[in-house]
């Protein structure tokens, strides 16, 4: 390579296939097979070098190690450290298995641009061989036309060749991307509807196990469950989920034994890549889940290496604890008040059976938060009740990524400690948490770090394309940026996934109110009142519309009524939005103070809420922004 990083001759292009083949051999060798992030670093550096691109430490930190845009290589040495370790691994490879390789990839010290050595090759021919010295002659018109024609043809051939090479390179690069897999809900063939929880929970644990292996792109549970009991064609499912393979199966029962059938299917044509039947006792369910996950991984990435101690699923030695946890998890995903309380009860019973089992602790913490989101308790109460369970889950398994993600959002929204929360978010992302990107993106949006937030939401959409929750959080980002048309499109898409989504319908109503499009707001609010007449969100939307659409007395009556009938589900932040629309500064600031005291997560929108712009110079608002951590302290 030349000093600018561009190919100095045709050596790399001529041997690109050999270099890429060697890259695969090194990546799957025992030296690097158990270090996927280092493999990713090596592929990144080699592919960029072959493309003639120069990369620096900052770009590597953001692209490979998923650091945010605020990444500072001077204080975070991860790129230098991992590159140094990779350099040592390359030396180990060439001192053993790669000793006889004709191609060598070398990583010079203090450089992020690899060099390629082709042993036994002669120097590549010069691009323009020296011509014989011309004799004095006069070029005729026909000779000039011929010369120009030949030059044009040669230029065209060169351009076409470059295009074909680039297309082949992109195709090879795409082929080297990790396969993507979706686990479809296992069918309950036992004849007992009470066993539905087992099929759903096996699906959930397999999804987590495949993601934990870090060798595949795994579609999240929420998207895969959109196809439960729908019997859709595998090719249609694969396209919808952007999955190259589908893992599906069934659960039957014969006496006290379970029959589990699992099969891995190629989404492009329905070809069965692997299938197996297991007849097991309930106590063997966790072992079978691990075996299914490993077989699926090996079928899609044959070179994957598992150590004897590799753990894909957090297990318990107590079958009763595992069964109670599966029941709790199934209840949690029903997302209804009674089911959430049932989930908490069952998870506590699982903990009684095995206090060292981390998963039930995380289930309790998650359920407490869901009860607050459903306005059945204040978020302050949810924080107080849920945090100890999450902290215990982390203490039992410090590598529990989802628990770190929930702990991060609690640290941010309940304790207003952004530095600690961000450290937790980054750790959760590094540990492969399926929740971290959406929650981290929401938090970054509330702080005005819009580009970073958008990056996290795009990651979520790729792994969980049909999930509603992350798209709701994305709406928050779009509204904070005043991208109202984009927010409408996102809300409309949510309604395609869930035609009665109260959040999406509320967003559309609120955007019409913000834009003072009162006829549109009235039409959208009518749907809310028809679908959810008794929910606080409907009452708030009606009152806010009255305040914005020239009916101030009606809005004040709503506020007075809501003041008198405040319940654990009352959102004082929303009351502040109504009073701000009425230009009532005292009432607005009082409501915001109450929202902060209750630890309402919406208080974190304070920095970007346009309704409060008219009060920005009010010392009470400045003090509140500083208290919740949205302004730097003096």
TORGUMAR-527435 format. One record per residue (C-alpha): residue number from 0; residue in three letters; x, y, z. Coordinates in steps of 0.2 Angstrom, whole numbers, plus 5000, padded with zeros to 4 digits. Example, Ala and Ser with C-alpha at 12.3 -4.5 7.8 and 13.67 -1.06 7.14 Angstrom:
2
resi, resn, X, Y, Z
0, ALA, 5062, 4978, 5039;
1, SER, 5068, 4995, 5036;
This chain:
634
resi, resn, X, Y, Z
0, UNK, 5000, 5000, 5000;
1, UNK, 5006, 5018, 4996;
2, UNK, 5007, 5031, 5010;
3, UNK, 4989, 5037, 5006;
4, UNK, 4982, 5020, 5008;
5, UNK, 4977, 5018, 4990;
6, UNK, 4983, 5003, 4980;
7, UNK, 5001, 5007, 4974;
8, UNK, 5000, 4993, 4961;
9, UNK, 4988, 4979, 4956;
10, UNK, 4995, 4967, 4969;
11, UNK, 4980, 4968, 4981;
12, UNK, 4967, 4968, 4967;
13, UNK, 4975, 4953, 4959;
14, UNK, 4975, 4943, 4975;
15, UNK, 4959, 4949, 4983;
16, UNK, 4951, 4932, 4982;
17, UNK, 4966, 4924, 4990;
18, UNK, 4967, 4937, 5004;
19, UNK, 4948, 4935, 5008;
20, UNK, 4950, 4916, 5008;
21, UNK, 4964, 4918, 5020;
22, UNK, 4954, 4930, 5030;
23, UNK, 4941, 4916, 5033;
24, UNK, 4954, 4904, 5037;
25, UNK, 4962, 4915, 5051;
26, UNK, 4944, 4920, 5057;
27, UNK, 4939, 4901, 5060;
28, UNK, 4956, 4895, 5067;
29, UNK, 4957, 4891, 5085;
30, UNK, 4968, 4907, 5087;
31, UNK, 4953, 4918, 5084;
32, UNK, 4937, 4907, 5084;
33, UNK, 4933, 4912, 5102;
34, UNK, 4935, 4930, 5100;
35, UNK, 4922, 4937, 5088;
36, UNK, 4925, 4955, 5091;
37, UNK, 4943, 4953, 5086;
38, UNK, 4938, 4944, 5070;
39, UNK, 4926, 4958, 5067;
40, UNK, 4941, 4970, 5069;
41, UNK, 4952, 4960, 5057;
42, UNK, 4938, 4959, 5044;
43, UNK, 4935, 4978, 5045;
44, UNK, 4954, 4982, 5043;
45, UNK, 4957, 4970, 5028;
46, UNK, 4941, 4975, 5019;
47, UNK, 4944, 4994, 5021;
48, UNK, 4962, 4991, 5015;
49, UNK, 4957, 4981, 4999;
50, UNK, 4944, 4995, 4996;
51, UNK, 4958, 5008, 4996;
52, UNK, 4951, 5017, 5012;
53, UNK, 4961, 5024, 5026;
54, UNK, 4954, 5022, 5043;
55, UNK, 4959, 5030, 5060;
56, UNK, 4957, 5025, 5078;
57, UNK, 4940, 5035, 5080;
58, UNK, 4932, 5027, 5065;
59, UNK, 4937, 5009, 5071;
60, UNK, 4930, 5013, 5089;
61, UNK, 4913, 5019, 5082;
62, UNK, 4911, 5006, 5068;
63, UNK, 4919, 4990, 5076;
64, UNK, 4917, 4993, 5095;
65, UNK, 4900, 5003, 5094;
66, UNK, 4907, 5017, 5103;
67, UNK, 4896, 5033, 5102;
68, UNK, 4900, 5049, 5093;
69, UNK, 4908, 5056, 5109;
70, UNK, 4921, 5042, 5108;
71, UNK, 4938, 5050, 5113;
72, UNK, 4953, 5038, 5109;
73, UNK, 4964, 5048, 5121;
74, UNK, 4954, 5042, 5136;
75, UNK, 4947, 5026, 5129;
76, UNK, 4961, 5014, 5123;
77, UNK, 4950, 5000, 5117;
78, UNK, 4956, 5001, 5099;
79, UNK, 4974, 5002, 5103;
80, UNK, 4973, 4987, 5115;
81, UNK, 4962, 4976, 5104;
82, UNK, 4973, 4980, 5089;
83, UNK, 4989, 4975, 5099;
84, UNK, 4981, 4959, 5104;
85, UNK, 4975, 4955, 5086;
86, UNK, 4993, 4959, 5080;
87, UNK, 4999, 4946, 5092;
88, UNK, 4986, 4933, 5087;
89, UNK, 4992, 4935, 5069;
90, UNK, 5009, 4931, 5074;
91, UNK, 5003, 4915, 5083;
92, UNK, 4993, 4910, 5068;
93, UNK, 5008, 4911, 5056;
94, UNK, 5020, 4903, 5068;
95, UNK, 5008, 4887, 5068;
96, UNK, 4994, 4883, 5057;
97, UNK, 4998, 4897, 5044;
98, UNK, 5016, 4893, 5043;
99, UNK, 5015, 4887, 5025;
100, UNK, 5002, 4900, 5019;
101, UNK, 5007, 4908, 5002;
102, UNK, 4998, 4924, 5008;
103, UNK, 5002, 4934, 5024;
104, UNK, 4992, 4947, 5032;
105, UNK, 5003, 4958, 5043;
106, UNK, 4998, 4973, 5054;
107, UNK, 5013, 4985, 5056;
108, UNK, 5016, 4992, 5073;
109, UNK, 5007, 5009, 5076;
110, UNK, 4997, 5007, 5060;
111, UNK, 4979, 5002, 5057;
112, UNK, 4982, 4998, 5038;
113, UNK, 4987, 4980, 5035;
114, UNK, 4999, 4975, 5022;
115, UNK, 4998, 4959, 5011;
116, UNK, 5013, 4948, 5007;
117, UNK, 5011, 4936, 4993;
118, UNK, 5026, 4924, 4994;
119, UNK, 5034, 4918, 4978;
120, UNK, 5026, 4931, 4967;
121, UNK, 5035, 4942, 4955;
122, UNK, 5032, 4961, 4956;
123, UNK, 5016, 4966, 4947;
124, UNK, 5018, 4973, 4930;
125, UNK, 5019, 4991, 4928;
126, UNK, 5002, 4999, 4923;
127, UNK, 5010, 5007, 4908;
128, UNK, 5025, 4997, 4900;
129, UNK, 5038, 5009, 4893;
130, UNK, 5036, 5011, 4874;
131, UNK, 5050, 5012, 4862;
132, UNK, 5056, 5029, 4858;
133, UNK, 5046, 5036, 4844;
134, UNK, 5052, 5040, 4827;
135, UNK, 5049, 5057, 4819;
136, UNK, 5032, 5054, 4809;
137, UNK, 5016, 5063, 4805;
138, UNK, 5000, 5055, 4811;
139, UNK, 4987, 5054, 4798;
140, UNK, 4968, 5058, 4801;
141, UNK, 4963, 5039, 4800;
142, UNK, 4977, 5035, 4812;
143, UNK, 4972, 5048, 4824;
144, UNK, 4954, 5042, 4824;
145, UNK, 4960, 5024, 4827;
146, UNK, 4971, 5030, 4841;
147, UNK, 4956, 5039, 4850;
148, UNK, 4944, 5024, 4846;
149, UNK, 4956, 5012, 4854;
150, UNK, 4959, 5024, 4869;
151, UNK, 4940, 5025, 4872;
152, UNK, 4938, 5006, 4871;
153, UNK, 4952, 5003, 4883;
154, UNK, 4944, 5016, 4895;
155, UNK, 4927, 5008, 4894;
156, UNK, 4935, 4991, 4897;
157, UNK, 4944, 4997, 4912;
158, UNK, 4928, 5005, 4919;
159, UNK, 4918, 4990, 4916;
160, UNK, 4931, 4979, 4924;
161, UNK, 4932, 4991, 4939;
162, UNK, 4913, 4990, 4941;
163, UNK, 4913, 4971, 4940;
164, UNK, 4927, 4969, 4952;
165, UNK, 4918, 4981, 4964;
166, UNK, 4902, 4971, 4962;
167, UNK, 4910, 4955, 4965;
168, UNK, 4919, 4962, 4981;
169, UNK, 4903, 4969, 4988;
170, UNK, 4894, 4952, 4985;
171, UNK, 4908, 4943, 4993;
172, UNK, 4908, 4955, 5008;
173, UNK, 4889, 4952, 5009;
174, UNK, 4891, 4934, 5009;
175, UNK, 4903, 4935, 5024;
176, UNK, 4890, 4944, 5035;
177, UNK, 4884, 4933, 5049;
178, UNK, 4869, 4923, 5044;
179, UNK, 4853, 4930, 5052;
180, UNK, 4840, 4918, 5061;
181, UNK, 4823, 4920, 5068;
182, UNK, 4816, 4908, 5081;
183, UNK, 4797, 4906, 5077;
184, UNK, 4785, 4901, 5092;
185, UNK, 4785, 4883, 5095;
186, UNK, 4768, 4875, 5093;
187, UNK, 4759, 4867, 5108;
188, UNK, 4754, 4849, 5102;
189, UNK, 4751, 4842, 5119;
190, UNK, 4732, 4846, 5118;
191, UNK, 4733, 4856, 5134;
192, UNK, 4731, 4875, 5132;
193, UNK, 4739, 4876, 5149;
194, UNK, 4755, 4871, 5141;
195, UNK, 4756, 4886, 5129;
196, UNK, 4768, 4894, 5141;
197, UNK, 4781, 4880, 5138;
198, UNK, 4782, 4882, 5119;
199, UNK, 4783, 4901, 5120;
200, UNK, 4796, 4901, 5134;
201, UNK, 4807, 4888, 5125;
202, UNK, 4806, 4900, 5110;
203, UNK, 4811, 4915, 5121;
204, UNK, 4826, 4905, 5129;
205, UNK, 4832, 4899, 5112;
206, UNK, 4832, 4917, 5105;
207, UNK, 4842, 4922, 5120;
208, UNK, 4854, 4908, 5118;
209, UNK, 4857, 4911, 5100;
210, UNK, 4860, 4929, 5103;
211, UNK, 4872, 4925, 5117;
212, UNK, 4883, 4915, 5106;
213, UNK, 4887, 4931, 5096;
214, UNK, 4890, 4922, 5079;
215, UNK, 4873, 4925, 5071;
216, UNK, 4862, 4940, 5069;
217, UNK, 4846, 4935, 5079;
218, UNK, 4829, 4943, 5076;
219, UNK, 4821, 4948, 5092;
220, UNK, 4807, 4939, 5100;
221, UNK, 4794, 4952, 5098;
222, UNK, 4796, 4952, 5079;
223, UNK, 4796, 4933, 5078;
224, UNK, 4780, 4932, 5088;
225, UNK, 4770, 4942, 5075;
226, UNK, 4769, 4926, 5066;
227, UNK, 4763, 4915, 5080;
228, UNK, 4749, 4903, 5073;
229, UNK, 4748, 4911, 5056;
230, UNK, 4755, 4897, 5046;
231, UNK, 4764, 4910, 5034;
232, UNK, 4776, 4904, 5020;
233, UNK, 4794, 4903, 5026;
234, UNK, 4799, 4914, 5012;
235, UNK, 4787, 4927, 5017;
236, UNK, 4792, 4926, 5035;
237, UNK, 4811, 4927, 5030;
238, UNK, 4808, 4943, 5020;
239, UNK, 4798, 4951, 5033;
240, UNK, 4811, 4947, 5047;
241, UNK, 4826, 4949, 5036;
242, UNK, 4831, 4932, 5041;
243, UNK, 4841, 4919, 5031;
244, UNK, 4836, 4905, 5042;
245, UNK, 4821, 4900, 5053;
246, UNK, 4821, 4889, 5068;
247, UNK, 4804, 4882, 5072;
248, UNK, 4797, 4867, 5081;
249, UNK, 4783, 4859, 5092;
250, UNK, 4781, 4853, 5109;
251, UNK, 4770, 4837, 5113;
252, UNK, 4768, 4826, 5128;
253, UNK, 4767, 4808, 5131;
254, UNK, 4764, 4804, 5149;
255, UNK, 4777, 4812, 5159;
256, UNK, 4789, 4815, 5145;
257, UNK, 4790, 4829, 5132;
258, UNK, 4793, 4826, 5114;
259, UNK, 4801, 4842, 5106;
260, UNK, 4804, 4843, 5087;
261, UNK, 4815, 4856, 5081;
262, UNK, 4820, 4860, 5063;
263, UNK, 4831, 4873, 5055;
264, UNK, 4824, 4879, 5038;
265, UNK, 4833, 4890, 5025;
266, UNK, 4821, 4905, 5022;
267, UNK, 4825, 4907, 5003;
268, UNK, 4818, 4890, 4998;
269, UNK, 4812, 4881, 5013;
270, UNK, 4826, 4868, 5013;
271, UNK, 4828, 4859, 5029;
272, UNK, 4846, 4862, 5035;
273, UNK, 4844, 4852, 5051;
274, UNK, 4831, 4843, 5062;
275, UNK, 4830, 4832, 5077;
276, UNK, 4817, 4825, 5089;
277, UNK, 4820, 4824, 5108;
278, UNK, 4810, 4814, 5120;
279, UNK, 4814, 4820, 5137;
280, UNK, 4809, 4822, 5155;
281, UNK, 4804, 4840, 5161;
282, UNK, 4821, 4841, 5171;
283, UNK, 4830, 4840, 5154;
284, UNK, 4822, 4855, 5145;
285, UNK, 4836, 4866, 5148;
286, UNK, 4849, 4854, 5142;
287, UNK, 4839, 4851, 5126;
288, UNK, 4837, 4870, 5123;
289, UNK, 4856, 4872, 5124;
290, UNK, 4858, 4857, 5112;
291, UNK, 4845, 4864, 5099;
292, UNK, 4854, 4881, 5100;
293, UNK, 4871, 4874, 5097;
294, UNK, 4865, 4863, 5083;
295, UNK, 4857, 4878, 5074;
296, UNK, 4873, 4888, 5076;
297, UNK, 4884, 4874, 5070;
298, UNK, 4873, 4872, 5055;
299, UNK, 4874, 4890, 5050;
300, UNK, 4892, 4893, 5055;
301, UNK, 4901, 4877, 5054;
302, UNK, 4917, 4884, 5060;
303, UNK, 4910, 4890, 5077;
304, UNK, 4920, 4883, 5091;
305, UNK, 4912, 4879, 5108;
306, UNK, 4922, 4877, 5124;
307, UNK, 4916, 4863, 5136;
308, UNK, 4912, 4877, 5148;
309, UNK, 4902, 4888, 5136;
310, UNK, 4885, 4893, 5143;
311, UNK, 4872, 4899, 5131;
312, UNK, 4858, 4899, 5144;
313, UNK, 4857, 4904, 5162;
314, UNK, 4851, 4888, 5170;
315, UNK, 4846, 4881, 5187;
316, UNK, 4849, 4864, 5194;
317, UNK, 4831, 4865, 5201;
318, UNK, 4818, 4859, 5188;
319, UNK, 4804, 4867, 5198;
320, UNK, 4812, 4884, 5198;
321, UNK, 4814, 4883, 5180;
322, UNK, 4796, 4879, 5177;
323, UNK, 4790, 4893, 5188;
324, UNK, 4801, 4905, 5179;
325, UNK, 4795, 4899, 5162;
326, UNK, 4777, 4902, 5168;
327, UNK, 4782, 4919, 5175;
328, UNK, 4790, 4924, 5159;
329, UNK, 4775, 4919, 5149;
330, UNK, 4763, 4929, 5160;
331, UNK, 4775, 4944, 5159;
332, UNK, 4773, 4944, 5140;
333, UNK, 4754, 4945, 5141;
334, UNK, 4756, 4963, 5146;
335, UNK, 4740, 4964, 5156;
336, UNK, 4738, 4970, 5174;
337, UNK, 4733, 4953, 5182;
338, UNK, 4746, 4944, 5171;
339, UNK, 4760, 4956, 5177;
340, UNK, 4755, 4953, 5195;
341, UNK, 4755, 4934, 5192;
342, UNK, 4772, 4935, 5184;
343, UNK, 4779, 4943, 5200;
344, UNK, 4771, 4930, 5211;
345, UNK, 4778, 4915, 5200;
346, UNK, 4795, 4923, 5199;
347, UNK, 4796, 4925, 5218;
348, UNK, 4791, 4906, 5220;
349, UNK, 4805, 4902, 5208;
350, UNK, 4817, 4911, 5218;
351, UNK, 4811, 4902, 5234;
352, UNK, 4816, 4886, 5225;
353, UNK, 4833, 4892, 5219;
354, UNK, 4839, 4909, 5226;
355, UNK, 4854, 4908, 5215;
356, UNK, 4844, 4909, 5199;
357, UNK, 4846, 4926, 5191;
358, UNK, 4832, 4926, 5178;
359, UNK, 4817, 4927, 5190;
360, UNK, 4824, 4943, 5198;
361, UNK, 4825, 4952, 5182;
362, UNK, 4807, 4947, 5178;
363, UNK, 4801, 4955, 5194;
364, UNK, 4810, 4971, 5191;
365, UNK, 4803, 4971, 5173;
366, UNK, 4786, 4968, 5179;
367, UNK, 4786, 4982, 5192;
368, UNK, 4791, 4994, 5178;
369, UNK, 4777, 4988, 5166;
370, UNK, 4764, 4991, 5180;
371, UNK, 4770, 5009, 5181;
372, UNK, 4769, 5011, 5162;
373, UNK, 4751, 5005, 5163;
374, UNK, 4748, 5019, 5176;
375, UNK, 4744, 5006, 5190;
376, UNK, 4757, 5013, 5201;
377, UNK, 4769, 5028, 5201;
378, UNK, 4785, 5026, 5193;
379, UNK, 4793, 5031, 5210;
380, UNK, 4785, 5016, 5217;
381, UNK, 4791, 5005, 5203;
382, UNK, 4809, 5011, 5205;
383, UNK, 4808, 5007, 5224;
384, UNK, 4801, 4990, 5221;
385, UNK, 4810, 4985, 5206;
386, UNK, 4828, 4991, 5208;
387, UNK, 4833, 4979, 5222;
388, UNK, 4828, 4964, 5211;
389, UNK, 4838, 4970, 5196;
390, UNK, 4853, 4973, 5207;
391, UNK, 4852, 4956, 5214;
392, UNK, 4851, 4948, 5196;
393, UNK, 4867, 4958, 5192;
394, UNK, 4875, 4952, 5208;
395, UNK, 4871, 4934, 5204;
396, UNK, 4877, 4936, 5185;
397, UNK, 4888, 4951, 5182;
398, UNK, 4886, 4947, 5163;
399, UNK, 4867, 4948, 5163;
400, UNK, 4865, 4961, 5149;
401, UNK, 4846, 4964, 5150;
402, UNK, 4847, 4967, 5169;
403, UNK, 4861, 4980, 5166;
404, UNK, 4850, 4989, 5153;
405, UNK, 4835, 4989, 5165;
406, UNK, 4847, 4995, 5179;
407, UNK, 4853, 5009, 5167;
408, UNK, 4836, 5016, 5163;
409, UNK, 4832, 5016, 5182;
410, UNK, 4848, 5025, 5186;
411, UNK, 4844, 5038, 5173;
412, UNK, 4825, 5041, 5176;
413, UNK, 4824, 5037, 5195;
414, UNK, 4841, 5043, 5201;
415, UNK, 4844, 5056, 5188;
416, UNK, 4862, 5050, 5187;
417, UNK, 4867, 5051, 5169;
418, UNK, 4886, 5047, 5170;
419, UNK, 4882, 5030, 5179;
420, UNK, 4867, 5026, 5168;
421, UNK, 4877, 5029, 5152;
422, UNK, 4891, 5017, 5158;
423, UNK, 4878, 5004, 5162;
424, UNK, 4870, 5006, 5145;
425, UNK, 4887, 5004, 5136;
426, UNK, 4890, 4988, 5147;
427, UNK, 4873, 4981, 5142;
428, UNK, 4877, 4984, 5124;
429, UNK, 4894, 4976, 5125;
430, UNK, 4885, 4961, 5133;
431, UNK, 4873, 4959, 5119;
432, UNK, 4857, 4965, 5128;
433, UNK, 4842, 4964, 5117;
434, UNK, 4834, 4979, 5127;
435, UNK, 4849, 4991, 5128;
436, UNK, 4849, 4999, 5111;
437, UNK, 4830, 5005, 5112;
438, UNK, 4832, 5011, 5130;
439, UNK, 4849, 5019, 5127;
440, UNK, 4842, 5028, 5111;
441, UNK, 4827, 5035, 5121;
442, UNK, 4839, 5041, 5135;
443, UNK, 4850, 5049, 5122;
444, UNK, 4835, 5057, 5113;
445, UNK, 4830, 5066, 5129;
446, UNK, 4847, 5073, 5131;
447, UNK, 4847, 5080, 5114;
448, UNK, 4860, 5068, 5107;
449, UNK, 4850, 5065, 5092;
450, UNK, 4862, 5057, 5080;
451, UNK, 4868, 5044, 5093;
452, UNK, 4850, 5040, 5097;
453, UNK, 4845, 5037, 5079;
454, UNK, 4860, 5025, 5077;
455, UNK, 4854, 5015, 5091;
456, UNK, 4836, 5014, 5084;
457, UNK, 4842, 5009, 5067;
458, UNK, 4851, 4994, 5076;
459, UNK, 4835, 4989, 5084;
460, UNK, 4825, 4990, 5068;
461, UNK, 4837, 4978, 5060;
462, UNK, 4836, 4965, 5074;
463, UNK, 4818, 4968, 5078;
464, UNK, 4809, 4975, 5063;
465, UNK, 4791, 4972, 5069;
466, UNK, 4793, 4977, 5087;
467, UNK, 4782, 4991, 5093;
468, UNK, 4791, 4997, 5109;
469, UNK, 4807, 5003, 5100;
470, UNK, 4797, 5012, 5087;
471, UNK, 4787, 5021, 5101;
472, UNK, 4804, 5027, 5108;
473, UNK, 4809, 5032, 5090;
474, UNK, 4793, 5043, 5089;
475, UNK, 4800, 5052, 5105;
476, UNK, 4816, 5056, 5096;
477, UNK, 4808, 5062, 5080;
478, UNK, 4796, 5074, 5090;
479, UNK, 4811, 5080, 5100;
480, UNK, 4819, 5085, 5083;
481, UNK, 4803, 5093, 5077;
482, UNK, 4802, 5080, 5063;
483, UNK, 4783, 5079, 5064;
484, UNK, 4780, 5071, 5047;
485, UNK, 4793, 5057, 5051;
486, UNK, 4784, 5055, 5067;
487, UNK, 4767, 5053, 5059;
488, UNK, 4774, 5040, 5047;
489, UNK, 4782, 5030, 5061;
490, UNK, 4765, 5031, 5071;
491, UNK, 4756, 5026, 5056;
492, UNK, 4767, 5011, 5054;
493, UNK, 4764, 5006, 5072;
494, UNK, 4745, 5006, 5068;
495, UNK, 4749, 4994, 5054;
496, UNK, 4757, 4982, 5066;
497, UNK, 4743, 4985, 5080;
498, UNK, 4728, 4993, 5073;
499, UNK, 4722, 4998, 5091;
500, UNK, 4738, 5005, 5097;
501, UNK, 4734, 5018, 5110;
502, UNK, 4751, 5026, 5109;
503, UNK, 4751, 5028, 5090;
504, UNK, 4734, 5035, 5090;
505, UNK, 4739, 5047, 5104;
506, UNK, 4754, 5052, 5095;
507, UNK, 4744, 5056, 5079;
508, UNK, 4732, 5066, 5090;
509, UNK, 4746, 5076, 5099;
510, UNK, 4754, 5080, 5082;
511, UNK, 4738, 5087, 5076;
512, UNK, 4736, 5097, 5092;
513, UNK, 4754, 5104, 5090;
514, UNK, 4751, 5109, 5072;
515, UNK, 4735, 5117, 5078;
516, UNK, 4725, 5106, 5065;
517, UNK, 4710, 5105, 5076;
518, UNK, 4698, 5096, 5064;
519, UNK, 4711, 5082, 5062;
520, UNK, 4714, 5081, 5081;
521, UNK, 4695, 5079, 5084;
522, UNK, 4694, 5065, 5071;
523, UNK, 4709, 5056, 5079;
524, UNK, 4703, 5059, 5097;
525, UNK, 4686, 5051, 5093;
526, UNK, 4695, 5035, 5090;
527, UNK, 4703, 5036, 5107;
528, UNK, 4687, 5039, 5115;
529, UNK, 4679, 5025, 5106;
530, UNK, 4693, 5012, 5110;
531, UNK, 4699, 5018, 5127;
532, UNK, 4686, 5029, 5135;
533, UNK, 4691, 5027, 5153;
534, UNK, 4710, 5028, 5152;
535, UNK, 4720, 5043, 5158;
536, UNK, 4728, 5046, 5141;
537, UNK, 4712, 5049, 5133;
538, UNK, 4706, 5061, 5146;
539, UNK, 4722, 5071, 5144;
540, UNK, 4721, 5071, 5125;
541, UNK, 4704, 5078, 5125;
542, UNK, 4709, 5091, 5138;
543, UNK, 4724, 5096, 5129;
544, UNK, 4715, 5098, 5113;
545, UNK, 4702, 5109, 5121;
546, UNK, 4716, 5121, 5128;
547, UNK, 4724, 5122, 5110;
548, UNK, 4708, 5123, 5100;
549, UNK, 4700, 5139, 5108;
550, UNK, 4691, 5130, 5122;
551, UNK, 4701, 5136, 5138;
552, UNK, 4687, 5135, 5150;
553, UNK, 4684, 5117, 5145;
554, UNK, 4702, 5113, 5148;
555, UNK, 4702, 5121, 5165;
556, UNK, 4687, 5111, 5170;
557, UNK, 4697, 5095, 5165;
558, UNK, 4712, 5101, 5175;
559, UNK, 4702, 5104, 5191;
560, UNK, 4694, 5087, 5189;
561, UNK, 4710, 5078, 5187;
562, UNK, 4718, 5088, 5202;
563, UNK, 4704, 5081, 5213;
564, UNK, 4704, 5064, 5207;
565, UNK, 4723, 5061, 5205;
566, UNK, 4728, 5043, 5206;
567, UNK, 4744, 5033, 5205;
568, UNK, 4742, 5033, 5186;
569, UNK, 4740, 5052, 5185;
570, UNK, 4753, 5060, 5174;
571, UNK, 4757, 5077, 5181;
572, UNK, 4769, 5080, 5166;
573, UNK, 4754, 5079, 5155;
574, UNK, 4744, 5091, 5166;
575, UNK, 4759, 5103, 5164;
576, UNK, 4757, 5102, 5145;
577, UNK, 4739, 5107, 5146;
578, UNK, 4742, 5122, 5158;
579, UNK, 4757, 5127, 5148;
580, UNK, 4746, 5128, 5133;
581, UNK, 4735, 5139, 5143;
582, UNK, 4750, 5150, 5147;
583, UNK, 4748, 5147, 5166;
584, UNK, 4766, 5147, 5172;
585, UNK, 4762, 5144, 5191;
586, UNK, 4752, 5129, 5188;
587, UNK, 4764, 5122, 5175;
588, UNK, 4779, 5123, 5186;
589, UNK, 4769, 5115, 5201;
590, UNK, 4764, 5101, 5190;
591, UNK, 4782, 5098, 5183;
592, UNK, 4788, 5098, 5201;
593, UNK, 4775, 5084, 5206;
594, UNK, 4780, 5075, 5190;
595, UNK, 4798, 5075, 5196;
596, UNK, 4794, 5070, 5213;
597, UNK, 4785, 5055, 5206;
598, UNK, 4799, 5051, 5195;
599, UNK, 4789, 5051, 5180;
600, UNK, 4800, 5046, 5165;
601, UNK, 4792, 5060, 5155;
602, UNK, 4801, 5073, 5165;
603, UNK, 4816, 5069, 5155;
604, UNK, 4808, 5076, 5140;
605, UNK, 4809, 5093, 5149;
606, UNK, 4824, 5099, 5139;
607, UNK, 4816, 5097, 5122;
608, UNK, 4798, 5100, 5125;
609, UNK, 4793, 5116, 5115;
610, UNK, 4778, 5119, 5126;
611, UNK, 4789, 5125, 5140;
612, UNK, 4800, 5136, 5129;
613, UNK, 4790, 5151, 5135;
614, UNK, 4796, 5147, 5153;
615, UNK, 4814, 5144, 5150;
616, UNK, 4820, 5159, 5159;
617, UNK, 4810, 5155, 5174;
618, UNK, 4822, 5151, 5189;
619, UNK, 4810, 5137, 5194;
620, UNK, 4811, 5128, 5178;
621, UNK, 4830, 5131, 5177;
622, UNK, 4832, 5124, 5194;
623, UNK, 4821, 5109, 5190;
624, UNK, 4831, 5105, 5174;
625, UNK, 4847, 5106, 5184;
626, UNK, 4840, 5094, 5197;
627, UNK, 4835, 5080, 5185;
628, UNK, 4852, 5081, 5177;
629, UNK, 4848, 5089, 5161;
630, UNK, 4858, 5105, 5164;
631, UNK, 4876, 5105, 5170;
632, UNK, 4878, 5110, 5189;
633, UNK, 4886, 5127, 5193;
